[in-house]
């Protein structure tokens, strides 16, 4: 009875960790009393980083013949199946070519999962995205549009349940000025000096995310004046000096002259700029050119939703047919292969998550194929 109780407790633990209760119950019923009597649970050790080992003496190792080969084989194969399912994180190939190295020396994924507008779904969607293979998460200390604590809850789950380490993930958040906040939910003292607001925002992010550092801190938009923008930037730089932040960036900056001025004045230069990628700004052609010249990465958002005309273009459709890929995949592939653009995707569809990640392993497009997109976004 003690052996049965221990096995059941361990199975319950396995169930809690892996969330495969139905399959687990099936295995439980396979372990009939005759088999349980000779099965001694040696240990259950989980390591999603490297290997996942479930050692059930006799059942997996087969040290003794239980006398019923059918039950033995079925139980062994069933438990192995559960182990395989439990190893879902370690089974995801994390190819070094799926990352870039930024100006600040940070290893940043070429494709980042965006969490805007996810609200109470944020936690589950981030967990799902990481389990599919995403290693970069974008959020903001802006309750109006982001649920930063949900990202923190997801990180906690992934570390506890899947064995990931904090350093396995690239976490990016933002300081949002009062102009971009919901007046009823400002995450810092709105009456405090600007420098203090920035400091309080970072402390709120660290608390929300349950981490001691941020991989990438982004100014959600330029301030009303360049003087204020540079004031915020100096506070950002102090965070890097203190080891709380690894790299800096700016978002929603559509004037190349402003970006150049920030770049020239900064002691720690921006590693990324994150902008809406759409026709109204001519796809930030000059900004992307400046990025390429200076080793900065351009993070595009609204890449798909703002460009239905590209996704439905006849020549793009022909490329899709030739490559057996969706139009979204082809656009992401083109942008990722420019060497400058690292797109954000905020899909909530598990299949689309997988498809988006697949673009990182697509063969290099030919010059002629790239030209199709180049003409559509005004690069040619």
FENDA-V411321 format. One record per helix or strand. SS is the DSSP state (hx for helix, st for strand). FROM is the first residue (numbers start at 1). TO is the last residue. If there is no record, write none. Layout:
BEGIN
ss: <SS	SS>
from: <FROM	FROM>
to: <TO	TO>
END
This chain:
BEGIN
ss: <hx	hx	hx	st	st	hx	hx	st	st	st	hx	st	hx	hx	st	hx	hx	st	hx	st	hx	st	hx	st	hx	hx	hx	st	st	hx	hx>
from: <2	21	33	40	53	69	96	99	107	112	119	136	148	166	170	178	194	214	226	245	256	272	279	297	308	314	327	341	344	350	367>
to: <18	30	36	45	57	86	98	101	109	114	132	138	162	168	175	180	209	219	241	251	265	276	294	301	311	323	336	341	345	361	376>
END
